[in-house]
Amino acid sequence: MDNRSGKGLSFVRRIYLPRIIGLGIGLISVAAAVAPLSPPAWAWALLLFNGLLWPHVAYHWALRSAEPYRAEQRNLLLDSLMGGFWTAAMHFNPLPAVTVLSMMTMNNVAAGGKRLIARGALAQLAGMLLASLALGPGLQLQASPLQVYACLPMLTLYPLALGWVCYRLAIKLAEHKRRLSALTLTDSLTGLLNHGAWKDLLLLRFQACQQQRQPAVIALIDIDHFKTINDTFGHVVGDCVLRQLSEELRRNLREGDQAGRYGGDEFCVILPDTREEQACQAMERLRERVASYRNPQLPHLRISLSIGLSAHDGNLESAEHWLEQADKALYSAKRRGRDQVNFARGEATALKLAYPD
């Protein structure tokens, strides 16, 4: 976080508005508490600087620092120091003193947790000592009605401002978490589901099919002679071929279909609520579209697909068994000459084909 372009700068910007609001309305509370004590002119000047100018000085000081995060931590300690100073300057008048110290502590909790709370408390004690030495010690245990009313803006508006900042931060963190979750589930090259995410969905689909007797088909897709494409045209072109296939999958599949990159040049698709004939037609359309792709800069480049399909069957033992059937169909398509769609056939189907009625 201690860098010029990362979290440090965003931390400084998040603190800026709450500090303007907090010190601005805190000025009212402190002024009402110290006015009856007739402080010297320099104390009034310091109070005006602290309440009106210091937020902007602190912001630009941290913004121009080589380590913005640490600079803002220092500024928060200076806030605590001045909070302690004004607490002693008002002779520990209960309501304004507690208001100022609690708001400073709230800042430290939000910005740095336990460590900053402890350091902030020490800074407050140091500020109290400085004020006692500069202005003399004293104790005022009664708050006037004016002082009570002067504390109300601090007690209402500042928590609202801090809560708003925390809310914005929570929204931003939720968005980052969503993006990070998406990154862990998708393949970086194609943008499709990665191997692990797709297999998790396959297990869920298998369980749904078993329980609800829903039809579904899975497909394993292999780019024919992909190693030759890499060796002939280079890996950059090979990556373009992988992306081209992923784009065709997005264009040709339905919204509820789930496509992923199984690994290397193999892709996988779950087709829920789909019969064998529908799945064959969909994969045949995909095969034809990919086969018709031409790159004007690489006229000799040809792409073909071998595709193995397997429909869900109540006799399947597991999702892995279902995937194994699709894998067998894929390799059967390769043995038969590639560039084709092949459907897995169970033992009962094979017997029926061999001995028709």
C-alpha positions as CSV (number, residue, x, y, z in Angstrom):
1,M,0.0,0.0,0.0
2,D,3.0,2.3,0.4
3,N,3.4,3.4,-3.2
4,R,2.6,6.4,-5.4
5,S,0.1,4.7,-7.6
6,G,-1.7,2.0,-5.6
7,K,-3.9,1.8,-2.5
8,G,-2.1,4.7,-0.8
9,L,-3.5,7.4,-3.0
10,S,-7.0,6.0,-2.8
11,F,-6.7,5.9,1.0
12,V,-5.7,9.5,1.0
13,R,-8.7,10.5,-1.2
14,R,-11.1,8.5,1.0
15,I,-10.0,10.3,4.1
16,Y,-10.2,13.8,2.5
17,L,-14.0,14.5,2.6
18,P,-14.6,13.0,6.1
19,R,-11.8,15.1,7.5
20,I,-13.2,18.3,5.9
21,I,-16.7,17.6,7.4
22,G,-15.4,16.3,10.7
23,L,-13.0,19.1,11.5
24,G,-15.3,21.7,10.0
25,I,-18.2,20.8,12.3
26,G,-15.9,19.9,15.1
27,L,-14.7,23.5,15.0
28,I,-18.2,24.5,16.2
29,S,-18.1,22.2,19.2
30,V,-14.6,23.2,20.3
31,A,-15.2,26.9,19.8
32,A,-18.3,26.7,22.0
33,A,-16.4,24.9,24.7
34,V,-13.3,27.1,24.8
35,A,-15.0,30.5,24.3
36,P,-16.0,30.9,28.0
37,L,-12.3,30.2,29.0
38,S,-11.0,33.3,27.1
39,P,-8.1,31.6,25.3
40,P,-5.3,33.7,23.8
41,A,-5.5,34.9,20.2
42,W,-2.9,32.3,19.0
43,A,-5.2,29.5,20.3
44,W,-8.1,30.9,18.2
45,A,-5.8,31.1,15.1
46,L,-4.7,27.5,15.7
47,L,-8.4,26.4,16.0
48,L,-9.3,28.1,12.8
49,F,-6.3,26.6,11.0
50,N,-7.1,23.1,12.4
51,G,-10.8,23.3,11.5
52,L,-10.7,25.0,8.1
53,L,-7.2,24.7,6.5
54,W,-5.6,21.6,7.9
55,P,-7.8,19.1,5.9
56,H,-6.5,20.6,2.7
57,V,-2.9,20.9,3.9
58,A,-3.0,17.2,5.1
59,Y,-4.5,16.1,1.8
60,H,-1.9,17.7,-0.4
61,W,0.9,16.8,1.9
62,A,0.0,13.1,1.7
63,L,-0.8,13.3,-2.0
64,R,2.7,14.6,-2.8
65,S,4.4,12.2,-0.4
66,A,6.6,9.4,-1.7
67,E,4.6,7.0,0.5
68,P,1.0,8.4,0.6
69,Y,-0.4,5.6,2.9
70,R,2.2,6.2,5.6
71,A,1.8,10.0,5.2
72,E,-2.0,9.7,5.8
73,Q,-1.3,7.5,8.9
74,R,0.9,10.3,10.2
75,N,-1.9,12.8,9.5
76,L,-4.4,10.7,11.4
77,L,-2.0,10.8,14.4
78,L,-1.8,14.6,14.1
79,D,-5.6,14.7,14.1
80,S,-5.5,12.7,17.3
81,L,-2.9,14.9,18.8
82,M,-5.0,18.0,18.1
83,G,-8.1,16.2,19.4
84,G,-6.3,15.7,22.7
85,F,-5.0,19.3,22.6
86,W,-8.5,20.8,22.3
87,T,-9.9,18.4,24.9
88,A,-7.4,19.8,27.5
89,A,-7.9,23.3,26.2
90,M,-11.6,23.1,27.0
91,H,-10.7,21.8,30.4
92,F,-12.2,18.4,29.7
93,N,-15.7,19.7,29.4
94,P,-17.6,16.3,29.3
95,L,-19.8,16.4,26.2
96,P,-17.5,18.3,23.8
97,A,-14.5,16.3,25.0
98,V,-16.1,13.0,24.6
99,T,-17.5,14.0,21.2
100,V,-14.1,15.0,19.9
101,L,-12.2,12.1,21.3
102,S,-14.8,9.5,20.2
103,M,-14.9,10.8,16.6
104,M,-11.1,10.8,16.5
105,T,-11.0,7.2,17.8
106,M,-13.7,6.2,15.3
107,N,-11.4,7.5,12.5
108,N,-8.5,5.4,13.9
109,V,-10.6,2.3,14.1
110,A,-11.8,2.7,10.5
111,A,-8.4,3.5,9.1
112,G,-6.0,1.3,11.1
113,G,-7.6,-1.0,13.5
114,K,-6.1,-1.9,16.9
115,R,-2.6,-0.6,16.1
116,L,-3.8,2.9,15.1
117,I,-6.2,3.0,18.1
118,A,-3.2,2.5,20.5
119,R,-1.0,5.0,18.7
120,G,-3.9,7.5,18.4
121,A,-4.5,7.2,22.2
122,L,-0.9,8.0,22.9
123,A,-1.1,11.0,20.5
124,Q,-4.2,12.2,22.3
125,L,-2.4,12.0,25.7
126,A,0.5,14.0,24.2
127,G,-1.9,16.6,22.9
128,M,-3.5,16.9,26.3
129,L,-0.1,17.4,27.9
130,L,0.9,20.1,25.4
131,A,-2.4,22.0,26.0
132,S,-2.0,21.8,29.7
133,L,1.6,23.2,29.5
134,A,0.6,26.0,27.0
135,L,-2.8,27.0,28.4
136,G,-2.6,25.8,31.9
137,P,-4.5,22.9,33.5
138,G,-8.2,23.0,34.4
139,L,-11.4,21.1,34.9
140,Q,-14.8,22.1,33.7
141,L,-17.4,19.4,34.4
142,Q,-20.6,21.2,33.3
143,A,-21.7,21.8,29.7
144,S,-23.9,24.8,28.9
145,P,-27.0,24.4,26.7
146,L,-25.1,26.2,23.9
147,Q,-22.3,23.7,24.2
148,V,-24.8,20.8,24.0
149,Y,-26.4,22.2,20.9
150,A,-23.0,22.9,19.3
151,C,-22.1,19.2,19.7
152,L,-25.2,18.0,17.9
153,P,-23.9,18.5,14.3
154,M,-20.7,16.5,15.2
155,L,-22.8,13.7,16.7
156,T,-25.1,13.4,13.7
157,L,-23.4,14.6,10.5
158,Y,-19.9,13.1,11.0
159,P,-21.0,9.5,11.6
160,L,-23.2,9.9,8.5
161,A,-20.3,11.0,6.4
162,L,-18.0,8.2,7.7
163,G,-20.8,5.7,7.2
164,W,-21.2,6.9,3.6
165,V,-17.4,6.4,3.0
166,C,-17.6,2.9,4.5
167,Y,-20.6,2.1,2.3
168,R,-18.8,3.2,-0.8
169,L,-15.8,1.2,0.2
170,A,-17.9,-1.9,0.8
171,I,-19.5,-1.5,-2.7
172,K,-16.0,-1.2,-4.2
173,L,-14.7,-4.3,-2.3
174,A,-17.8,-6.3,-3.4
175,E,-17.1,-5.4,-7.0
176,H,-13.4,-6.4,-6.7
177,K,-14.5,-9.6,-5.1
178,R,-16.9,-10.3,-7.9
179,R,-14.1,-9.7,-10.5
180,L,-11.6,-11.8,-8.6
181,S,-14.2,-14.6,-8.4
182,A,-14.8,-14.3,-12.1
183,L,-11.0,-14.5,-12.8
184,T,-10.7,-17.7,-10.7
185,L,-13.5,-19.3,-12.7
186,T,-12.5,-18.3,-16.3
187,D,-9.7,-19.2,-18.6
188,S,-7.5,-16.1,-19.2
189,L,-7.0,-16.7,-23.0
190,T,-10.5,-17.5,-24.1
191,G,-12.7,-16.0,-21.4
192,L,-14.6,-19.3,-21.1
193,L,-15.0,-21.3,-17.9
194,N,-11.7,-23.0,-16.9
195,H,-11.3,-26.7,-16.3
196,G,-12.2,-26.7,-12.6
197,A,-15.2,-24.4,-12.9
198,W,-16.7,-26.4,-15.8
199,K,-16.3,-29.7,-14.0
200,D,-18.0,-28.3,-10.9
201,L,-21.0,-27.3,-13.1
202,L,-20.9,-30.8,-14.7
203,L,-21.3,-32.4,-11.3
204,L,-24.2,-30.1,-10.5
205,R,-25.9,-30.8,-13.9
206,F,-25.4,-34.6,-13.4
207,Q,-27.1,-34.4,-10.0
208,A,-30.0,-32.4,-11.4
209,C,-30.4,-34.9,-14.2
210,Q,-30.4,-37.8,-11.8
211,Q,-32.9,-36.2,-9.4
212,Q,-35.2,-34.5,-11.9
213,R,-34.8,-36.9,-14.9
214,Q,-33.9,-33.9,-17.1
215,P,-32.3,-34.6,-20.5
216,A,-28.8,-33.1,-21.1
217,V,-25.8,-33.7,-23.4
218,I,-22.2,-32.9,-22.9
219,A,-19.7,-32.3,-25.7
220,L,-15.9,-32.5,-25.9
221,I,-14.4,-30.6,-28.7
222,D,-10.9,-31.0,-30.0
223,I,-9.1,-28.8,-32.7
224,D,-7.7,-31.2,-35.2
225,H,-3.9,-31.1,-35.7
226,F,-3.6,-28.2,-33.4
227,K,0.1,-28.9,-32.7
228,T,0.7,-28.7,-36.5
229,I,-1.0,-25.3,-36.6
230,N,1.3,-24.1,-33.8
231,D,4.4,-25.5,-35.5
232,T,3.5,-24.1,-38.9
233,F,2.1,-20.7,-38.1
234,G,3.4,-20.0,-34.6
235,H,1.8,-20.0,-31.1
236,V,0.4,-16.5,-31.6
237,V,-1.8,-17.8,-34.5
238,G,-2.5,-20.9,-32.3
239,D,-3.9,-18.6,-29.6
240,C,-6.0,-16.8,-32.2
241,V,-7.5,-20.1,-33.3
242,L,-8.4,-20.9,-29.6
243,R,-10.0,-17.4,-29.3
244,Q,-11.9,-17.8,-32.6
245,L,-13.4,-21.1,-31.4
246,S,-14.4,-19.6,-28.1
247,E,-16.1,-16.7,-30.0
248,E,-18.0,-19.2,-32.2
249,L,-19.1,-21.1,-29.1
250,R,-20.5,-17.9,-27.6
251,R,-22.3,-17.1,-30.8
252,N,-23.8,-20.5,-31.4
253,L,-24.7,-21.7,-27.9
254,R,-27.9,-20.8,-26.0
255,E,-27.9,-18.7,-23.0
256,G,-28.2,-21.6,-20.5
257,D,-25.4,-23.7,-22.2
258,Q,-22.1,-23.8,-20.4
259,A,-18.8,-23.8,-22.4
260,G,-15.4,-24.1,-21.0
261,R,-11.8,-24.7,-22.0
262,Y,-11.0,-28.3,-20.8
263,G,-7.3,-27.9,-21.4
264,G,-4.9,-27.2,-24.3
265,D,-6.9,-27.4,-27.5
266,E,-9.9,-29.2,-26.0
267,F,-13.1,-27.5,-25.2
268,C,-16.2,-28.7,-23.3
269,V,-19.9,-27.8,-23.4
270,I,-22.9,-28.7,-21.2
271,L,-26.2,-28.6,-23.1
272,P,-29.0,-28.8,-20.6
273,D,-32.6,-29.7,-21.6
274,T,-31.3,-31.0,-24.9
275,R,-32.0,-34.3,-26.8
276,E,-29.4,-36.2,-28.9
277,E,-30.7,-34.9,-32.2
278,Q,-30.6,-31.3,-31.1
279,A,-27.1,-31.6,-29.7
280,C,-25.9,-33.2,-32.9
281,Q,-27.4,-30.3,-35.0
282,A,-25.9,-27.7,-32.7
283,M,-22.4,-29.2,-32.8
284,E,-22.6,-29.8,-36.5
285,R,-23.4,-26.1,-37.1
286,L,-20.4,-25.2,-34.9
287,R,-18.1,-27.6,-36.8
288,E,-19.3,-26.1,-40.2
289,R,-18.8,-22.5,-39.1
290,V,-15.4,-23.1,-37.8
291,A,-14.4,-25.1,-40.9
292,S,-15.6,-22.1,-43.1
293,Y,-13.4,-19.6,-41.2
294,R,-10.7,-18.0,-43.4
295,N,-8.0,-15.6,-42.5
296,P,-7.0,-13.3,-45.4
297,Q,-3.5,-13.0,-44.0
298,L,-3.1,-16.8,-43.6
299,P,-4.9,-18.3,-46.7
300,H,-3.5,-21.7,-46.0
301,L,-4.8,-21.9,-42.5
302,R,-7.6,-24.5,-42.1
303,I,-9.4,-25.4,-38.9
304,S,-11.5,-28.5,-38.3
305,L,-13.1,-30.0,-35.2
306,S,-13.6,-33.4,-33.8
307,I,-16.5,-33.5,-31.4
308,G,-17.7,-36.3,-29.0
309,L,-21.1,-36.2,-27.5
310,S,-22.7,-38.1,-24.6
311,A,-26.3,-37.8,-23.5
312,H,-27.2,-38.3,-19.8
313,D,-28.3,-41.8,-19.0
314,G,-29.8,-43.0,-15.8
315,N,-27.3,-45.9,-15.9
316,L,-24.4,-43.5,-15.6
317,E,-22.6,-44.0,-12.3
318,S,-21.1,-40.5,-11.9
319,A,-20.3,-37.3,-13.6
320,E,-16.8,-38.6,-14.3
321,H,-18.4,-41.7,-16.1
322,W,-20.6,-39.3,-18.2
323,L,-17.5,-37.3,-19.2
324,E,-15.6,-40.6,-19.9
325,Q,-18.3,-41.5,-22.4
326,A,-18.0,-38.2,-24.2
327,D,-14.2,-38.7,-24.2
328,K,-14.6,-42.1,-25.9
329,A,-16.9,-40.6,-28.5
330,L,-14.3,-37.9,-29.2
331,Y,-11.5,-40.3,-29.8
332,S,-13.8,-42.5,-31.9
333,A,-14.3,-39.4,-34.1
334,K,-10.6,-38.9,-34.3
335,R,-10.0,-42.6,-35.3
336,R,-12.6,-42.3,-38.0
337,G,-10.8,-39.4,-39.8
338,R,-11.5,-36.3,-37.6
339,D,-13.6,-33.3,-38.7
340,Q,-16.8,-34.9,-37.6
341,V,-19.4,-35.2,-34.7
342,N,-19.6,-38.6,-33.0
343,F,-22.2,-39.6,-30.4
344,A,-21.4,-42.0,-27.6
345,R,-23.4,-45.3,-27.8
346,G,-24.2,-47.4,-24.8
347,E,-24.1,-51.2,-24.8
348,A,-27.9,-51.5,-25.3
349,T,-27.8,-49.2,-28.4
350,A,-24.8,-51.1,-29.8
351,L,-26.7,-54.4,-29.5
352,K,-29.8,-52.9,-31.2
353,L,-27.7,-51.7,-34.1
354,A,-26.0,-55.1,-34.4
355,Y,-29.2,-57.1,-34.2
356,P,-32.1,-55.0,-35.4
357,D,-35.6,-56.3,-34.9
